[in-house]
């Protein structure tokens, strides 16, 4: 693991990622609380290069069936605040992936424990934490 200062140095480097998988899909309000709790922790924020969220899509319009093309007025598809930005939440979130900039295993363990502590405080129905690589870090033949 290495510390990287610029995007050019990052290209093609497999940085560790922590995946938080919730036992249930989260509401928009809970998703907002979790994201902001992670972003307000100085230890976590100073080591995170990227936040990703994954979950079930909440499309603007119904895509299939007899109501195809009609607006999908789902209560969980709404604007949430993440730090000082407003973001349209288009998913029922089940996974958070945090890509970390850490120098060594000890620093990774420190950040992992902080993420675990924050998640214990704000995720009501349980979760699983794992460290690994969950997204691509370099382009493949099909990306070119």
N, C-alpha and C positions, 0 to 999 in steps of 0.2 A: 504494500500500500504506500502511496506517495501523496505528498501535498502538491497541488497543481495551482498555478497562479493565473493562467490564461487559457482561453478556449483552444488555441493552437496546440498547447501542450496536452490538452485533454484528449484530442482526437485519437481514437483507437485504444484508449486505456480502459480496462475493465475495473471500474471503481466498485467497491462493495455497496450493496443496497440492503436496506432493512424493509421487509414487507410486514405490514400490520394487516392481518386478515380478521375481520370481525365475525362473530358467530351469527349475526343477523345483518341484513342490509340496514343501513342507517337512514334516519330521516334527514331532511335538509338541515334542520336546526342542530341536530347532533353532529352532522358532518362539519358544520360551521364551527361548532365548539371544539371539536377535535383538531381541525386544521389550525385554528387560532391558538389553542393550547400548545401545540407543537411549535408554532412560529414564535410564541412569546418566551419560550425557554431559551436562554442565551447560549447554553452549551450545545443544544440541538441546532439552533439557527446558525451558529458559527461554523458548523460542520456539514450542513446540508447544501448540496449543489443543486438538487432538483426535487420537487414534490410531484408525484403522479397519483391520480386517483383512478380506480377502476370499479366498475359495477354494471348493473343492468341499465340499459339505455332508456331514457324517457323522451321519446320523439315528440316534436311539435305537432305532427299530424299522425293519425292512425295509418299504419302502413299496409294492413291487410284486412280481409274480412268484409262484411257488408257495409261497414262504416268507413271504409278506406277513403282517405283524403280529408276527413273531418278533423277539426282541431282537437288535439288531445289535451284537455284542460286538467292536467295532473297537478295536484296541490304541492307535490314535492319538486316540481320543475320551477325553480324560482331563482332570484338573485340572492347570493350570499356575500357577506363581507369576509375577505381574507386579508388580514392586516389592514392596509389603507386602500385596498382595491375592491371593487365590486365585480363578482364573477357570476355568470349564469351557470347554475348547476344543472347539467343535462343527464345525470345518472343517479340511481339509488346506489350509494357507495357501499362497497364491501371490502375494498382493499386500498391501503395507502402504501405507496412505495417511495421511500426516501433514499436518494442517492447521496452517499457520504464522501466528503473529502477528509480522509484521515491518513496519518503518517504511519501508524503501526497498529498492532493488535490491541495494545493497551488503550489507545485512544478510541478504537472501535468499540471495545468493551464499555468504556465510560459513556459514550454516546448511546449505545444500546441500552444500558441501564437507565439513562435519563428518558429515553423514549418509552421504555417499559413503565417507569414511574408515572409519566404523564398519561399514558394510556390507561393505567389502573385507576386514575382519578376521573377520567372523562368518558370512557367507553362503558356503558351500563350493562351490557349483556355478554361480556367476555370477548376475548380475542386471542389470536395466536401470533407470535413474533418469530420471524426467521431471517437469517442473514444469507445472502447469496447474490446472484445476478439474475434479474427478472425482466430486463429490457435489453434491446440491442445497443451496442456501443460503437459499432462500425457498420458501414453499409455492406450489403451482400450483393451478389450478382443480380438478383431481381430488383434491387433498389436503384440500379444505375440506368 
